[in-house]
Amino acid sequence: MKRIVSALILASLAAPLSGCGFQPVYAPVDGKLADGGLVEVATIRGRAGHMLRQALLQELALGVPGLTEPVLVTVNLDDQLARLAFQPDGAASRSSVLATGNYAMTGETVSVTGSVTVETGFLVPDSPFGDIAAQTSASDRAMRSLAKRIADDIRLQFAAK
């Protein structure tokens, strides 16, 4: 009985909001902004690709000055793990994630391409699960940095036109 009453109360409170035209501004819906944004980011495969796509959506939600038509951003991601330093027993002690994003932003009259590379280093912990967590964290940091650099590069190319 409590659940039915709670559901009725919640429905009665939510009903006025649906009629007022409320719509979240920054919530991405299927790669597009809810407010009808002009930039769509294509799916990038892999876990790192998903993180890069989400970061790009956040970065490009601010807009691109001078952009007046819908565009599609596609990114080919190449990310690699490199072991840089080793302990005397042969175990890695320092590693890095090297990520390169070759991007293209295309529309009816817009064509912008480029390539951006970032490197994020990390110390390898002694425990095996700690190494996995450190790799994941470094990959996430690299994807956020790569997204910021791609968005900045796109904005600079538009400013030069």
trRosetta pair geometry for C-beta under 8 A, 3 or more apart (Angstrom, degrees):
i j d omega theta_ij theta_ji phi_ij phi_ji
1 4 5.8 -54 -152 33 35 110
1 5 6.4 31 153 -15 67 107
2 5 5.8 -58 -149 40 32 109
2 6 6.1 33 154 -20 67 109
3 6 5.6 -54 -144 38 31 112
3 7 6.2 32 156 -20 65 106
4 7 5.8 -54 -148 36 29 111
4 8 6.4 29 153 -18 63 107
5 8 5.8 -55 -148 37 31 111
5 9 6.4 31 154 -19 65 106
6 9 5.8 -55 -147 37 31 110
6 10 6.2 29 155 -18 65 108
7 10 5.7 -55 -144 39 30 111
7 11 6.2 30 156 -19 64 107
8 11 5.8 -54 -144 37 29 111
8 12 6.3 26 157 -17 64 107
9 12 5.9 -58 -148 37 29 108
9 13 6.4 24 155 -15 64 108
10 13 5.9 -59 -148 38 30 108
10 14 6.2 20 158 -14 66 113
11 14 5.9 -61 -140 42 29 105
11 15 6.3 46 158 -42 64 100
12 15 5.9 -35 -146 9 30 120
13 16 7.5 -58 -176 25 34 99
13 17 7.9 25 140 -10 62 110
14 17 5.6 -59 -162 35 51 116
14 18 6.7 51 149 -26 78 101
15 18 6.1 -55 -155 26 34 109
15 19 7.2 21 157 -9 64 107
16 19 6.1 -66 -157 40 39 107
16 20 6.5 39 153 -30 71 109
17 20 5.8 -57 -148 26 35 113
17 22 5.3 -40 -175 25 87 139
18 22 7.8 -78 -93 40 24 97
23 34 5.7 -171 163 148 101 120
23 35 7.1 135 116 -84 121 68
24 27 3.9 54 100 -6 130 120
24 34 5.4 73 80 46 75 165
25 33 7.8 -5 166 177 53 110
25 34 6.6 -160 -151 67 13 111
25 35 5.6 11 -145 -42 64 125
26 33 7.1 -49 -136 -144 37 103
26 34 7.4 3 53 24 8 108
26 61 5.6 59 -140 -179 91 148
27 33 7.8 115 72 -157 41 59
27 34 4.8 37 66 -29 85 133
28 31 6.6 14 178 -106 114 11
28 32 6.8 144 -158 70 74 27
28 33 6.1 -53 -104 -96 63 48
28 34 7.3 -133 -99 -32 15 79
28 57 4.9 -5 -79 178 152 142
28 61 7.6 -104 -67 -83 97 119
29 32 5.8 -35 70 68 75 81
29 33 7.5 56 22 172 81 11
29 34 5.3 88 -10 -85 116 74
31 40 4.9 59 134 -160 108 85
31 41 5.5 -143 -155 56 99 65
31 42 7.3 39 -146 -91 151 23
31 43 7.5 -90 -78 -55 134 70
31 53 7.8 -56 -113 179 93 117
31 57 7.1 -128 -142 -95 50 122
32 36 7.4 -2 161 -129 118 27
32 37 6.0 177 -174 55 71 90
32 40 5.3 -26 -82 -98 81 94
33 36 6.9 -42 84 44 88 18
33 37 3.0 66 29 -6 123 124
33 39 7.6 52 -14 56 109 77
33 57 7.9 161 -71 -168 79 93
33 61 6.0 130 -94 -126 126 86
37 40 8.0 148 96 -61 95 61
37 60 7.9 118 163 127 140 93
37 61 6.9 -77 -102 -128 160 60
37 63 7.7 -137 -143 -90 104 74
38 63 7.8 62 35 -132 108 78
38 64 7.7 -101 79 35 121 101
38 67 5.6 171 98 133 148 116
38 68 7.5 -147 -116 177 159 9
38 69 6.6 119 -157 106 123 22
38 70 5.0 -141 -155 -100 69 48
38 71 6.2 44 148 15 91 81
39 60 4.6 -102 106 153 158 131
39 63 7.9 175 -6 -123 123 40
39 64 6.7 105 -60 -7 130 115
39 67 7.3 23 -59 141 97 161
39 70 7.9 -171 -67 -151 24 57
39 71 5.8 -13 -110 65 63 94
39 73 6.3 18 -170 -15 98 116
39 105 7.9 -35 -131 -142 99 116
40 70 7.0 26 -6 -175 107 98
40 71 7.1 -170 30 93 74 46
40 72 5.1 -27 74 -108 101 67
40 73 7.0 -179 88 20 46 75
41 44 7.9 -41 157 -22 102 101
41 53 5.3 159 127 -151 128 83
41 56 4.9 131 -113 104 154 126
41 57 5.6 -117 19 -68 138 80
41 60 7.0 147 -53 37 115 145
41 72 7.8 145 -100 -163 19 58
41 73 4.8 -25 -108 66 68 107
41 75 7.6 -3 -162 -3 97 109
42 53 7.9 -105 89 -117 38 118
42 72 6.1 53 -45 178 100 103
42 73 6.7 -149 7 87 80 51
42 74 4.5 7 30 -102 138 76
42 75 7.4 -180 62 17 94 67
43 49 7.5 60 164 143 62 120
43 53 6.6 -9 -132 -97 39 159
44 49 3.1 -148 121 -169 91 103
44 50 6.9 -157 73 -55 85 33
44 52 5.5 -39 71 73 156 116
44 53 4.9 -177 21 -52 105 107
44 75 5.3 -20 -91 72 129 102
44 77 5.5 69 -175 -8 126 126
45 49 5.0 73 70 36 26 165
45 77 7.9 -158 56 45 65 112
46 49 4.2 99 57 5 82 107
46 50 7.0 -140 97 -8 46 82
46 77 7.1 -126 49 81 128 131
46 79 8.0 -165 115 34 153 120
47 50 5.8 -51 -153 30 32 111
47 51 6.7 29 150 -15 64 104
47 139 7.6 47 107 131 106 145
48 51 5.6 -53 -150 38 35 112
48 52 6.2 38 150 -21 67 106
48 77 6.4 -170 110 148 107 147
48 79 5.0 -68 131 20 168 159
48 99 7.1 -153 173 -113 137 130
48 139 5.2 -95 -100 179 106 117
48 142 7.7 -16 -149 82 117 111
48 143 5.6 -169 -166 -72 76 126
49 52 5.5 -52 -144 37 32 113
49 53 6.3 35 155 -21 65 104
49 75 7.7 173 -140 90 88 110
49 77 5.2 -170 -92 31 87 148
50 53 5.8 -53 -147 34 30 112
50 54 6.5 28 155 -16 64 106
51 54 5.9 -56 -149 37 30 109
51 55 6.3 27 155 -15 65 109
51 139 7.1 112 47 132 158 92
51 140 5.5 -120 -157 -120 153 68
51 143 4.1 83 112 98 109 165
51 144 7.5 -66 158 -47 104 70
52 55 5.8 -60 -147 41 29 109
52 56 6.1 31 154 -21 66 107
52 75 6.5 -121 134 97 134 154
52 77 6.0 172 16 -90 165 143
52 101 6.9 170 -159 -95 145 134
52 143 4.3 -115 -72 -156 70 104
52 146 6.0 -34 -123 86 107 124
52 147 5.7 174 -156 -64 63 100
53 56 5.7 -54 -145 36 29 112
53 57 6.5 34 154 -22 63 102
53 75 7.7 -163 -81 38 74 127
54 57 5.7 -50 -150 32 31 113
54 58 6.7 29 152 -15 62 104
55 58 5.7 -55 -152 37 35 111
55 59 6.2 32 152 -17 68 108
55 143 5.6 154 7 135 145 89
55 144 4.8 -156 -124 -109 146 55
55 146 7.6 93 91 69 142 77
55 147 3.4 -172 118 1 110 165
55 148 7.4 -67 162 -35 116 70
56 59 5.6 -55 -141 40 33 109
56 60 5.8 14 166 -4 69 113
56 73 6.7 -149 166 103 139 145
56 75 7.3 -162 -61 -23 159 145
56 147 4.5 -133 -66 -138 62 106
56 150 6.5 -27 -110 79 105 133
56 151 6.7 171 -138 -57 67 103
57 60 6.4 -63 -134 48 22 97
57 61 6.3 43 156 -46 60 100
58 61 5.7 -41 -151 7 28 120
58 147 7.4 55 56 143 92 145
59 62 6.9 -52 173 14 39 107
59 147 5.0 173 -9 148 140 100
59 148 5.8 -166 -107 -95 138 50
59 150 7.6 111 91 71 154 87
59 151 3.8 -133 145 -41 127 159
60 63 7.4 87 177 -67 56 11
60 64 6.8 -15 -148 -44 88 97
60 73 7.1 -156 -66 -9 166 155
60 151 5.5 -147 -66 -115 73 112
60 154 7.6 4 -102 67 106 152
62 151 7.9 80 43 178 112 137
63 67 7.0 -163 -177 48 78 116
64 67 4.0 57 81 -13 105 133
64 154 6.0 -65 -117 130 129 111
64 155 5.8 -146 -136 -94 79 73
64 158 5.6 122 169 -12 105 165
65 155 6.7 63 26 -148 91 93
65 158 6.3 156 76 114 70 129
65 159 6.9 44 76 -79 119 83
66 158 4.7 171 63 169 127 114
66 159 7.4 173 -1 -80 141 44
66 161 7.0 153 152 67 156 113
67 71 6.7 -78 -157 -4 125 129
67 110 7.2 27 -129 -93 88 157
67 158 6.5 -55 -51 -127 86 151
69 107 4.8 132 103 166 113 143
69 108 5.6 -88 164 30 156 103
69 109 6.6 103 20 34 155 92
69 110 6.4 -176 63 -9 114 118
70 107 6.2 160 91 -127 47 112
71 105 5.2 30 161 177 134 91
71 106 6.3 159 -157 79 86 28
71 107 3.9 -68 -95 -57 79 110
71 110 5.4 -51 -97 78 124 140
72 105 7.3 173 83 -149 39 51
72 106 5.7 -20 58 61 87 82
72 107 7.2 149 11 -75 67 63
73 103 6.2 -8 -171 -169 92 113
73 104 7.4 166 -150 84 49 44
73 105 4.8 -15 -98 -100 78 83
73 150 8.0 106 -174 151 135 128
73 154 7.7 -42 -110 -89 127 152
74 103 6.8 161 85 -151 47 61
74 104 5.2 -7 57 57 94 92
74 106 7.6 -4 8 12 104 106
75 101 5.0 -21 -163 -164 114 105
75 102 7.1 143 -158 73 57 45
75 103 4.7 -21 -100 -98 79 87
75 150 7.1 -25 -102 -126 128 160
76 101 7.2 148 72 -156 48 51
76 102 4.5 -11 56 59 103 100
76 103 7.7 -162 22 -74 65 40
77 99 6.7 -21 -163 -164 93 99
77 100 7.5 151 -155 81 46 51
77 101 5.5 -14 -101 -103 71 78
78 99 7.1 157 85 -153 51 50
78 100 4.7 -7 60 57 101 98
78 101 7.9 -169 26 -74 67 36
78 102 7.8 38 -1 -4 104 98
79 97 6.2 0 -172 -177 104 98
79 98 7.0 164 -151 86 54 47
79 99 4.2 -8 -103 -104 91 87
79 100 7.7 -174 -74 23 49 57
79 139 6.7 75 169 -135 149 98
79 142 6.9 121 -131 113 121 143
80 97 7.3 160 80 -155 40 53
80 98 5.0 -14 60 61 92 96
80 99 7.8 178 20 -77 59 47
81 95 6.2 1 -175 178 91 123
81 96 7.6 164 -153 85 50 40
81 97 5.9 -26 -99 -100 65 69
81 98 8.0 178 -85 20 17 75
81 135 6.4 -8 -113 -138 136 115
82 95 6.5 162 85 -160 48 71
82 96 5.2 -13 60 60 97 86
82 97 7.9 171 19 -89 76 21
82 98 6.0 33 -6 -7 119 115
83 86 7.0 50 153 -70 116 89
83 92 4.2 -98 -143 -113 117 129
83 94 7.6 114 -168 83 56 53
83 95 5.2 -38 -107 -103 52 90
84 92 7.8 84 38 -158 52 101
84 94 4.5 -57 70 104 107 99
84 95 6.1 170 7 -104 88 27
84 96 5.8 54 -36 -5 125 101
84 121 7.2 -18 2 -132 152 112
85 92 7.1 103 78 -162 51 64
85 93 4.8 -56 102 66 99 96
85 94 3.8 43 31 31 107 110
86 90 6.0 -20 -178 -149 126 30
86 91 6.7 148 -157 77 77 31
86 92 5.8 -54 -102 -103 69 43
86 93 6.2 137 -133 6 15 92
87 90 7.0 -34 71 34 75 21
87 91 4.8 -1 37 61 116 85
87 92 7.6 19 0 80 85 4
87 93 5.0 111 -49 -50 84 117
91 124 7.5 -153 151 108 93 138
92 95 5.7 42 159 -59 136 103
92 124 4.9 84 107 -5 92 166
92 131 7.9 96 70 -131 113 128
93 123 6.9 -24 166 -155 65 77
93 124 5.6 -139 -143 44 20 105
94 121 6.6 1 -178 -172 96 112
94 122 7.6 170 -153 89 58 37
94 123 6.0 -37 -102 -110 67 55
94 124 6.6 -127 -64 -3 17 93
95 121 7.0 165 93 -151 39 66
95 122 5.9 -18 68 64 83 81
95 124 5.5 75 -6 -58 108 106
95 134 7.7 110 53 121 120 119
95 135 7.3 -27 102 -93 146 85
95 138 7.5 -175 100 33 99 173
96 119 5.4 13 171 -177 129 98
96 120 6.3 161 -158 83 77 38
96 121 4.2 -38 -96 -96 95 70
96 122 7.1 147 -96 15 45 66
96 138 7.4 -150 -148 178 38 143
97 119 7.1 166 83 -153 49 51
97 120 4.9 -7 54 59 97 93
97 121 8.0 -167 19 -79 63 29
97 122 7.8 27 -8 3 94 109
97 135 7.2 121 -66 -156 116 68
97 138 4.7 152 -4 131 123 108
97 139 5.2 -172 -128 -85 164 61
97 142 4.7 -111 102 -33 122 153
98 117 7.1 -2 -175 -171 86 101
98 118 7.7 178 -149 91 46 45
98 119 5.0 -10 -103 -105 73 88
98 142 8.0 -150 -110 -141 8 146
99 117 7.1 167 90 -150 48 55
99 118 5.4 -7 60 59 94 86
99 119 7.7 173 21 -84 66 41
99 120 7.8 10 5 7 107 100
99 139 7.8 111 -59 -142 130 66
99 142 4.6 126 2 156 133 124
99 143 6.9 -132 -162 -77 175 57
99 146 5.3 -72 108 -65 128 142
100 115 6.5 2 -176 -174 100 99
100 116 7.2 168 -152 86 55 43
100 117 4.6 -16 -101 -100 82 86
101 115 7.1 171 88 -151 48 53
101 116 5.2 -7 57 58 95 91
101 117 7.8 -179 20 -79 63 41
101 146 5.1 116 -13 179 132 121
101 150 5.7 -52 99 -73 142 126
102 113 7.7 5 179 -173 80 94
102 114 7.7 -164 -148 102 52 37
102 115 4.8 -16 -103 -103 72 90
103 113 6.8 179 94 -147 56 53
103 114 5.9 -6 58 61 91 76
103 115 7.4 166 17 -89 69 38
103 116 7.3 5 2 9 113 102
103 150 5.4 91 -18 -147 158 121
103 153 7.9 130 52 83 131 130
103 154 7.7 -66 110 -65 141 107
104 111 7.5 -20 -168 -160 93 73
104 112 7.2 156 -157 85 47 52
104 113 4.7 -9 -105 -102 77 88
105 110 6.4 -47 123 136 93 115
105 111 7.5 160 85 -148 62 27
105 112 4.3 -1 53 57 106 100
105 113 7.6 -163 22 -71 65 44
105 154 5.9 75 -20 -127 153 122
106 110 6.5 162 -155 94 28 79
106 111 5.5 17 -113 -108 76 70
106 112 7.9 -156 -67 31 46 60
107 110 3.8 36 40 41 108 106
107 111 7.7 -139 36 -57 62 53
112 154 5.9 100 122 -132 150 79
112 157 5.0 127 -143 110 123 148
112 158 7.3 -44 -81 -58 151 78
114 150 7.5 163 83 -135 116 71
114 153 5.1 -151 106 150 163 137
114 154 7.6 -147 24 -70 135 62
114 157 7.0 -144 -44 -50 133 143
116 146 6.1 143 106 -151 118 75
116 149 4.5 156 -169 118 144 119
116 150 5.3 -135 17 -74 149 71
116 153 5.9 -144 -68 -22 122 151
118 142 5.4 164 101 -155 117 79
118 145 4.7 149 -156 109 160 118
118 146 4.9 -130 14 -72 131 78
118 149 6.3 172 -59 5 115 149
119 142 7.4 -19 -145 -118 14 113
120 138 4.8 170 114 -169 115 85
120 139 7.7 -174 65 -74 135 22
120 141 4.9 145 -142 94 156 110
120 142 4.2 -127 4 -69 128 91
120 145 6.8 155 -63 20 115 145
121 138 7.3 -74 140 -137 8 130
122 134 4.9 170 143 174 142 106
122 135 7.5 -160 60 -81 145 39
122 137 7.1 116 -103 83 154 102
122 138 4.4 -109 -21 -72 133 130
123 134 7.2 -99 78 -151 51 148
124 130 8.0 113 178 110 55 97
124 131 5.4 18 -158 -113 91 95
124 134 6.4 176 -118 81 47 156
125 130 3.3 -62 78 129 139 135
125 131 6.0 -140 53 -60 79 59
125 133 7.9 1 22 59 135 102
125 134 6.0 164 -1 -34 97 136
126 130 6.9 38 55 52 47 142
127 130 4.0 90 66 1 94 111
127 131 7.1 -154 94 -12 52 80
128 131 5.6 -48 -156 25 36 115
128 132 7.0 35 149 -16 64 100
129 132 5.5 -47 -154 33 42 113
129 133 6.5 41 149 -16 68 104
130 133 5.6 -54 -147 40 35 111
130 134 6.1 36 153 -20 67 107
131 134 5.7 -54 -145 37 30 111
131 135 6.4 32 154 -20 64 105
132 135 5.8 -53 -149 35 30 112
132 136 6.4 29 153 -18 64 107
133 136 5.7 -54 -147 37 32 111
133 137 6.2 31 156 -18 65 108
134 137 5.8 -54 -144 39 30 111
134 138 6.2 29 157 -17 64 108
135 138 5.8 -58 -146 39 28 109
135 139 6.2 30 155 -20 64 108
136 139 5.7 -55 -148 36 29 112
136 140 6.4 30 154 -19 64 105
137 140 5.8 -53 -149 35 31 111
137 141 6.5 30 153 -17 64 105
138 141 5.7 -53 -147 38 33 111
138 142 6.2 35 152 -21 65 106
139 142 5.6 -54 -147 36 31 113
139 143 6.4 30 155 -20 65 104
140 143 5.8 -54 -147 34 31 109
140 144 6.6 29 155 -16 64 104
141 144 5.9 -55 -150 37 32 110
141 145 6.3 29 154 -15 65 109
142 145 5.7 -59 -147 41 30 110
142 146 6.0 33 154 -22 66 108
143 146 5.5 -50 -141 37 31 113
143 147 6.3 35 156 -22 63 104
144 147 5.8 -52 -148 34 29 112
144 148 6.5 28 153 -17 62 105
145 148 5.8 -55 -149 36 32 111
145 149 6.3 27 154 -15 65 108
146 149 5.8 -58 -146 40 30 109
146 150 6.2 31 155 -20 66 106
147 150 5.8 -53 -144 36 30 110
147 151 6.3 27 157 -16 64 108
148 151 5.9 -56 -146 39 29 109
148 152 6.2 28 155 -17 64 109
149 152 5.7 -53 -143 40 31 112
149 153 6.1 35 155 -23 64 107
150 153 5.7 -55 -148 36 29 113
150 154 6.4 31 153 -20 64 104
151 154 5.8 -51 -148 34 31 112
151 155 6.5 29 154 -16 64 106
152 155 5.8 -56 -148 38 32 110
152 156 6.3 32 154 -20 66 106
153 156 5.7 -53 -146 36 30 111
153 157 6.4 30 155 -18 64 106
154 157 5.9 -57 -150 36 30 110
154 158 6.5 27 153 -16 64 106
155 158 5.8 -56 -149 38 33 109
155 159 6.3 34 152 -22 66 106
156 159 5.6 -53 -145 35 33 112
156 160 6.5 35 155 -23 64 105
157 160 5.8 -52 -149 31 32 113
157 161 7.2 37 151 -27 60 100
158 161 5.9 -51 -158 21 38 113
